[in-house]
Amino acid sequence: MKMTSYWLDTATPFASGAQGGPQGTADVAVVGAGFTGLSAALALARKGAKVVVLEADRVAGAASGRNGGMCNNGFAQDYAGMCARLGTERANMLYRAFDAGVDLVETIVAREGIDCHFGRVGKLKLAAKPEHYDKIARSQELLAREVDPQTRMVPRSEMRAEIGSDRYFGGMLYEKSANMHMGMFGQGLAEAAARHGAIIHEHNPLVRIRRTAGQAHELTTPHGSVRASQVLLATGTSATGPLGWFRRRIVPVGAYLIATEPLSTEQLDRLTPRRRNTTDTRHFVNYFRTSPDNRLIFGGRARFSGRSDPSADAKSGIILRRSMVEVFPELADARIDYCWGGMVDMTRDRLPRAGERDGLFYSMGYSGHGTHMATYMGAIMAEVLDGRADLNPWRDFDWPAIPGHFGKPWFLPFVGAYYRFKDLVE
């Protein structure tokens, strides 16, 4: 079993990075080479800007290359609840932004010729309890009427056409959702940005940032420095660099995954006949999909921990395997070939944040729905840097610090205990 991301292990590594450290000047410096930073770099380079990207590790090596591989439209939250909180008009505007993110990923894949197995497979949200089905059915009725008629309910009597398990009580189908090979997309996005002129420096963590004049800053890594007229922070859960203001507003939550050995087509036809992206309604959520080479990729929160390393990931892998077998008993003897984890940058309300602070532009906090929203917001922030702040769907959201949070999420075990209790009683 490999303790590394299946996506990163099975993708051709990025080969067009700049050698050494940054130097000279740039129109825009982008901090972070995940989907947000790479999408922004691609969009800016296509506009003719001189773009330098600084990445602490490797291209798409953090959340962008260690996630569940889904490109789902729709909110993490209940749609009806979002309407009650924000108003239907604003909720619909945000919902359409998530739709636009999936569309943009599809457009970039086609335009740049990225071979990443993109497909509109749909997302199935499964009711873990009978009362959960009733709740999502009420939300779906409102959702279909207001903004997304390409959703529908799947009653328990029809579940065998969708999933080979008796664990669930029906579900809701989002037909516009897609999936892809995340490693191939990340590396392809980086190659596309470099091909259009972006200069990408891997293994160059930001260690200092100093304002020089106006919005211009000097950014320093252990290997060099660059002066940029504008800066975009696309760092998500980064624990390095002088970014304490942002760190106090984001909680890094571990997301863990396992991937089975390749399964037969006949077996997958029994387990997941339509090859959907699938997630459930629990607070300790589980989600799964198939890979291009017929593995079942099964993920979830497993544990509320602020760290991801081989030891922590292995413990989570044991929990995930148990959950996988509860859903699919016939996989009890399936070999697990990959086990990995990574940090998801969670905000308090599970909605992204993007804008400008003290001359620094930023977009982050995708809260587990970042594949397409990160790609979308990278392109949007390229427009914001060009003077189109009105295009930012998150421009009017305030972002207070999380009380008691000064960098290390000491409170995560208590959050985990709270959600375990809620799963028992709700």
C-alpha positions as CSV (number, residue, x, y, z in Angstrom):
1,M,0.0,0.0,0.0
2,K,1.4,3.4,-1.0
3,M,1.0,6.2,1.5
4,T,0.7,8.8,-1.3
5,S,-2.1,10.4,-3.4
6,Y,-3.3,8.1,-6.2
7,W,-3.8,11.2,-8.3
8,L,-0.2,12.4,-7.9
9,D,1.3,9.0,-8.2
10,T,-0.4,8.2,-11.5
11,A,0.1,11.5,-13.3
12,T,3.1,12.6,-15.3
13,P,5.0,15.2,-13.2
14,F,5.1,18.9,-14.4
15,A,8.2,19.3,-16.5
16,S,8.2,23.0,-17.5
17,G,9.1,24.6,-14.2
18,A,11.6,27.4,-14.0
19,Q,15.0,26.5,-12.6
20,G,16.3,28.1,-9.4
21,G,14.6,31.0,-7.6
22,P,12.6,34.0,-8.7
23,Q,14.3,37.1,-9.8
24,G,13.6,40.5,-11.5
25,T,10.1,41.9,-11.9
26,A,6.6,40.7,-12.8
27,D,3.2,42.1,-13.5
28,V,1.7,39.6,-11.1
29,A,3.1,37.2,-8.6
30,V,0.9,34.3,-7.7
31,V,1.6,32.5,-4.4
32,G,0.5,28.9,-4.7
33,A,0.4,26.5,-7.6
34,G,-2.8,24.7,-6.9
35,F,-5.9,25.0,-9.1
36,T,-6.6,28.7,-8.0
37,G,-3.0,29.8,-8.7
38,L,-2.6,27.9,-11.9
39,S,-5.9,28.9,-13.3
40,A,-5.1,32.6,-12.5
41,A,-1.7,32.2,-14.1
42,L,-3.2,30.7,-17.2
43,A,-5.8,33.4,-17.5
44,L,-3.3,36.3,-16.8
45,A,-0.7,34.9,-19.2
46,R,-3.3,34.6,-22.0
47,K,-4.0,38.3,-21.4
48,G,-0.3,39.0,-22.0
49,A,0.8,39.7,-18.4
50,K,4.2,38.6,-17.1
51,V,3.3,36.1,-14.3
52,V,5.5,34.5,-11.8
53,V,4.1,31.6,-9.6
54,L,5.7,30.7,-6.3
55,E,5.0,27.2,-5.0
56,A,6.3,25.9,-1.7
57,D,6.3,22.3,-2.8
58,R,5.2,20.9,-6.2
59,V,2.5,21.8,-8.7
60,A,-1.0,20.7,-7.5
61,G,0.8,18.9,-4.6
62,A,-1.6,20.0,-1.8
63,A,-5.4,19.9,-1.7
64,S,-5.6,20.2,-5.5
65,G,-3.8,16.9,-5.9
66,R,-5.0,15.0,-2.9
67,N,-8.8,15.4,-3.0
68,G,-11.7,13.0,-3.8
69,G,-11.5,13.7,-7.6
70,M,-15.0,15.2,-7.8
71,C,-16.1,18.3,-9.7
72,N,-19.6,18.8,-8.2
73,N,-22.0,21.6,-8.7
74,G,-24.2,22.7,-5.8
75,F,-23.5,23.9,-2.3
76,A,-21.9,22.0,0.6
77,Q,-24.9,23.4,2.6
78,D,-28.6,22.7,2.2
79,Y,-30.0,24.9,-0.6
80,A,-33.2,25.8,1.4
81,G,-31.0,26.9,4.3
82,M,-28.9,29.1,2.0
83,C,-32.0,30.8,0.7
84,A,-33.2,31.4,4.2
85,R,-29.9,32.9,5.2
86,L,-28.9,34.9,2.1
87,G,-32.2,35.3,0.2
88,T,-33.1,33.4,-2.9
89,E,-31.7,35.8,-5.4
90,R,-28.2,35.8,-3.8
91,A,-28.2,32.1,-3.1
92,N,-29.1,31.5,-6.8
93,M,-26.2,33.8,-7.9
94,L,-23.8,31.8,-5.9
95,Y,-25.2,28.5,-7.0
96,R,-24.8,29.5,-10.6
97,A,-21.1,30.4,-9.8
98,F,-20.5,26.8,-8.8
99,D,-22.2,25.7,-12.1
100,A,-19.9,28.1,-14.0
101,G,-16.9,26.5,-12.3
102,V,-17.8,23.1,-13.7
103,D,-18.3,24.6,-17.1
104,L,-15.0,26.4,-17.0
105,V,-13.1,23.2,-16.1
106,E,-14.7,21.5,-19.1
107,T,-13.8,24.5,-21.3
108,I,-10.1,24.6,-20.2
109,V,-9.7,20.8,-20.6
110,A,-11.0,21.0,-24.2
111,R,-9.2,24.2,-25.2
112,E,-5.8,23.3,-23.7
113,G,-6.0,19.6,-24.7
114,I,-5.7,18.3,-21.1
115,D,-6.0,14.5,-21.0
116,C,-7.6,14.0,-17.6
117,H,-10.7,11.8,-18.2
118,F,-13.2,14.6,-17.6
119,G,-16.8,13.4,-17.6
120,R,-20.2,14.6,-16.6
121,V,-21.1,11.6,-14.5
122,G,-23.5,13.3,-12.1
123,K,-23.4,13.5,-8.3
124,L,-25.6,11.3,-6.1
125,K,-26.2,12.6,-2.5
126,L,-27.3,9.7,-0.4
127,A,-29.7,9.8,2.6
128,A,-28.0,8.1,5.5
129,K,-31.3,8.1,7.5
130,P,-35.0,8.0,6.4
131,E,-35.5,11.6,7.7
132,H,-32.5,12.8,5.7
133,Y,-34.3,11.8,2.5
134,D,-37.3,13.9,3.5
135,K,-35.1,16.9,4.2
136,I,-33.2,16.7,0.9
137,A,-36.5,16.1,-1.0
138,R,-37.9,19.3,0.3
139,S,-34.7,21.2,-0.6
140,Q,-34.6,19.6,-4.1
141,E,-38.2,20.7,-4.9
142,L,-37.2,24.3,-4.1
143,L,-33.9,23.9,-6.0
144,A,-35.5,22.6,-9.1
145,R,-38.1,25.3,-9.1
146,E,-35.7,28.2,-8.5
147,V,-32.3,27.5,-10.2
148,D,-31.5,23.9,-11.1
149,P,-34.1,21.8,-12.9
150,Q,-31.3,19.2,-13.7
151,T,-31.8,17.7,-10.2
152,R,-34.1,14.9,-9.2
153,M,-34.8,12.5,-6.4
154,V,-34.0,8.8,-6.5
155,P,-36.3,7.0,-4.1
156,R,-35.1,3.9,-2.2
157,S,-37.1,1.6,-4.5
158,E,-34.9,2.8,-7.5
159,M,-31.5,2.8,-5.7
160,R,-30.3,-0.5,-7.1
161,A,-30.0,1.2,-10.5
162,E,-27.5,3.6,-8.9
163,I,-25.7,1.8,-6.1
164,G,-25.2,-1.8,-5.1
165,S,-25.8,-1.3,-1.4
166,D,-28.8,-1.4,1.0
167,R,-27.1,1.1,3.3
168,Y,-29.0,4.2,2.2
169,F,-32.6,5.4,2.0
170,G,-32.7,7.2,-1.4
171,G,-30.9,10.2,-2.7
172,M,-30.7,13.3,-4.8
173,L,-29.1,13.5,-8.2
174,Y,-27.2,16.5,-9.5
175,E,-26.9,15.8,-13.2
176,K,-24.4,18.5,-14.1
177,S,-21.6,17.3,-11.8
178,A,-18.5,15.8,-13.2
179,N,-15.3,14.1,-12.3
180,M,-11.7,13.8,-13.6
181,H,-8.2,12.6,-12.8
182,M,-7.0,15.4,-10.5
183,G,-3.3,14.8,-11.0
184,M,-3.6,14.9,-14.7
185,F,-5.7,18.0,-14.6
186,G,-3.3,19.8,-12.2
187,Q,-0.2,18.9,-14.2
188,G,-2.0,19.8,-17.5
189,L,-3.1,23.1,-16.1
190,A,0.4,23.9,-15.1
191,E,1.8,22.9,-18.5
192,A,-0.9,25.1,-20.2
193,A,0.0,28.1,-18.0
194,A,3.7,27.7,-18.8
195,R,3.0,27.2,-22.5
196,H,1.3,30.6,-22.5
197,G,4.2,32.3,-20.7
198,A,3.7,31.9,-17.0
199,I,7.0,31.3,-15.0
200,I,6.4,28.6,-12.4
201,H,8.9,28.1,-9.5
202,E,8.3,24.9,-7.5
203,H,10.0,24.3,-4.1
204,N,10.1,28.1,-3.5
205,P,8.1,28.8,-0.3
206,L,7.2,32.4,0.4
207,V,9.2,33.5,3.5
208,R,8.8,37.3,3.3
209,I,6.6,39.8,1.6
210,R,7.4,43.5,1.7
211,R,5.3,46.3,0.3
212,T,7.3,48.7,-1.9
213,A,4.9,51.2,-3.5
214,G,1.1,51.2,-4.2
215,Q,0.0,47.6,-4.6
216,A,3.6,46.5,-5.6
217,H,5.4,44.0,-3.3
218,E,8.7,42.2,-3.1
219,L,8.3,38.5,-2.5
220,T,11.2,36.5,-1.1
221,T,11.8,32.7,-1.1
222,P,14.9,30.9,0.1
223,H,16.2,31.0,-3.4
224,G,15.5,34.5,-4.7
225,S,13.0,37.4,-4.8
226,V,10.7,39.0,-7.3
227,R,9.1,42.4,-7.4
228,A,5.5,42.4,-8.6
229,S,3.0,45.1,-9.4
230,Q,0.2,42.9,-8.0
231,V,0.1,39.8,-5.8
232,L,-2.5,37.0,-5.7
233,L,-2.5,34.7,-2.6
234,A,-3.8,31.3,-3.6
235,T,-2.4,29.4,-0.7
236,G,-5.3,27.8,1.0
237,T,-4.1,25.9,4.0
238,S,-0.4,26.9,3.8
239,A,1.3,26.8,7.2
240,T,4.3,28.6,5.9
241,G,5.0,32.3,5.2
242,P,3.9,35.6,6.7
243,L,0.1,35.0,6.2
244,G,-1.2,35.0,9.8
245,W,-4.2,37.2,9.1
246,F,-5.5,34.6,6.7
247,R,-4.5,31.6,8.9
248,R,-6.7,32.9,11.7
249,R,-9.7,32.7,9.4
250,I,-9.2,29.2,8.0
251,V,-9.4,25.9,9.7
252,P,-7.3,23.2,8.1
253,V,-9.4,20.0,8.3
254,G,-8.0,16.6,7.3
255,A,-9.7,14.8,4.4
256,Y,-8.6,11.2,3.9
257,L,-8.9,8.7,1.1
258,I,-8.2,5.1,0.1
259,A,-8.1,3.5,-3.3
260,T,-8.7,-0.2,-3.8
261,E,-6.9,-2.5,-6.3
262,P,-8.3,-2.4,-9.8
263,L,-11.7,-4.1,-9.7
264,S,-13.4,-5.9,-12.5
265,T,-15.9,-4.1,-14.7
266,E,-18.6,-6.7,-13.7
267,Q,-18.0,-5.9,-10.0
268,L,-18.2,-2.1,-10.5
269,D,-21.3,-2.6,-12.5
270,R,-22.8,-4.1,-9.4
271,L,-21.4,-1.5,-6.9
272,T,-21.8,1.7,-8.9
273,P,-23.4,1.0,-12.2
274,R,-23.6,4.6,-13.4
275,R,-20.1,5.5,-12.0
276,R,-21.5,8.6,-10.2
277,N,-19.7,10.8,-7.8
278,T,-21.4,9.8,-4.5
279,T,-21.6,11.4,-1.1
280,D,-23.8,10.9,1.9
281,T,-25.6,13.2,4.3
282,R,-23.7,12.5,7.5
283,H,-21.5,15.1,9.3
284,F,-18.7,12.5,9.2
285,V,-19.3,12.3,5.5
286,N,-18.2,9.5,3.2
287,Y,-17.8,9.9,-0.5
288,F,-16.7,7.6,-3.3
289,R,-16.2,7.3,-7.1
290,T,-14.4,5.1,-9.5
291,S,-11.0,5.8,-11.1
292,P,-10.1,5.6,-14.8
293,D,-8.4,2.3,-14.1
294,N,-11.4,0.8,-12.2
295,R,-10.5,1.4,-8.6
296,L,-13.0,2.5,-6.0
297,I,-11.7,5.7,-4.4
298,F,-13.4,6.1,-1.0
299,G,-12.9,9.1,1.2
300,G,-14.3,11.0,4.2
301,R,-13.5,13.0,7.2
302,A,-12.7,9.8,9.2
303,R,-11.0,11.9,12.0
304,F,-11.0,15.6,12.8
305,S,-7.3,16.2,12.9
306,G,-5.1,19.2,12.1
307,R,-2.4,17.0,10.7
308,S,-1.7,14.7,7.8
309,D,1.3,12.4,7.8
310,P,1.7,8.7,7.1
311,S,0.9,7.7,10.6
312,A,-2.3,9.8,10.9
313,D,-3.3,8.8,7.3
314,A,-2.9,5.1,8.1
315,K,-5.2,5.4,11.2
316,S,-7.8,7.2,9.0
317,G,-7.3,4.5,6.3
318,I,-8.4,1.8,8.8
319,I,-11.5,3.8,9.6
320,L,-12.3,4.4,5.9
321,R,-11.8,0.7,5.0
322,R,-14.3,-0.2,7.7
323,S,-16.8,2.4,6.4
324,M,-16.3,1.1,2.8
325,V,-17.1,-2.4,3.8
326,E,-20.2,-1.3,5.6
327,V,-21.4,0.2,2.4
328,F,-20.1,-2.6,0.1
329,P,-19.6,-5.8,2.1
330,E,-18.3,-7.6,-1.0
331,L,-15.1,-5.5,-0.8
332,A,-14.1,-7.0,2.5
333,D,-11.2,-8.8,0.8
334,A,-10.3,-6.1,-1.7
335,R,-6.7,-5.0,-1.5
336,I,-6.1,-1.3,-0.6
337,D,-3.3,0.0,-2.9
338,Y,-3.3,3.7,-1.8
339,C,-4.0,5.6,1.4
340,W,-3.5,9.3,1.7
341,G,-4.7,12.5,3.4
342,G,-4.5,16.2,3.0
343,M,-5.8,19.4,4.5
344,V,-9.0,21.1,3.3
345,D,-9.1,24.9,3.9
346,M,-12.4,25.2,5.7
347,T,-14.1,28.5,6.6
348,R,-16.5,28.9,9.4
349,D,-19.6,29.0,7.1
350,R,-18.1,26.7,4.5
351,L,-18.1,29.4,1.8
352,P,-15.0,30.7,-0.1
353,R,-13.6,34.1,0.5
354,A,-11.9,36.3,-2.2
355,G,-11.0,39.9,-2.5
356,E,-8.3,42.3,-1.6
357,R,-6.6,43.3,1.8
358,D,-3.8,45.8,2.2
359,G,-2.9,45.6,-1.4
360,L,-2.9,41.8,-1.5
361,F,-5.5,39.9,-3.5
362,Y,-6.6,36.5,-2.3
363,S,-9.0,33.6,-3.0
364,M,-9.2,30.6,-0.7
365,G,-11.4,28.7,1.7
366,Y,-13.3,26.4,-0.7
367,S,-14.2,24.0,2.1
368,G,-14.2,20.8,0.3
369,H,-15.9,22.1,-2.9
370,G,-12.7,23.5,-4.4
371,T,-11.9,21.6,-7.6
372,H,-14.1,23.7,-9.9
373,M,-14.6,26.7,-7.6
374,A,-10.8,27.1,-7.3
375,T,-10.4,26.9,-11.1
376,Y,-13.3,29.4,-11.6
377,M,-12.0,31.8,-9.0
378,G,-8.5,31.8,-10.5
379,A,-10.0,33.0,-13.7
380,I,-12.2,35.5,-11.9
381,M,-9.3,36.9,-9.9
382,A,-7.4,37.5,-13.1
383,E,-10.3,39.8,-14.1
384,V,-10.4,41.4,-10.6
385,L,-6.7,42.2,-10.9
386,D,-7.6,43.8,-14.2
387,G,-10.1,46.1,-12.4
388,R,-13.3,44.0,-12.6
389,A,-14.0,43.5,-8.8
390,D,-17.7,43.4,-9.7
391,L,-17.2,39.9,-11.1
392,N,-16.1,38.4,-7.7
393,P,-19.2,36.6,-6.3
394,W,-17.7,36.7,-2.8
395,R,-16.9,40.4,-2.7
396,D,-19.5,41.4,-0.1
397,F,-18.8,38.6,2.4
398,D,-17.2,39.7,5.6
399,W,-14.5,37.4,7.1
400,P,-14.0,37.7,10.8
401,A,-11.3,35.8,12.6
402,I,-12.4,32.5,14.3
403,P,-12.5,33.2,18.0
404,G,-9.6,31.5,19.8
405,H,-7.9,30.5,16.6
406,F,-4.4,31.8,16.3
407,G,-2.9,29.4,13.8
408,K,-3.1,25.9,15.2
409,P,-6.6,24.4,15.3
410,W,-6.5,23.1,18.9
411,F,-10.2,22.8,18.9
412,L,-10.6,20.2,16.1
413,P,-11.0,17.1,18.5
414,F,-13.9,18.9,20.2
415,V,-15.5,19.7,16.8
416,G,-15.1,16.0,15.8
417,A,-16.8,14.9,19.0
418,Y,-19.7,17.3,18.4
419,Y,-20.3,16.0,14.9
420,R,-20.1,12.4,16.0
421,F,-22.9,13.2,18.5
422,K,-24.9,15.0,15.8
423,D,-24.7,11.9,13.6
424,L,-26.1,9.8,16.4
425,V,-29.1,12.0,17.2
426,E,-30.0,13.6,13.8
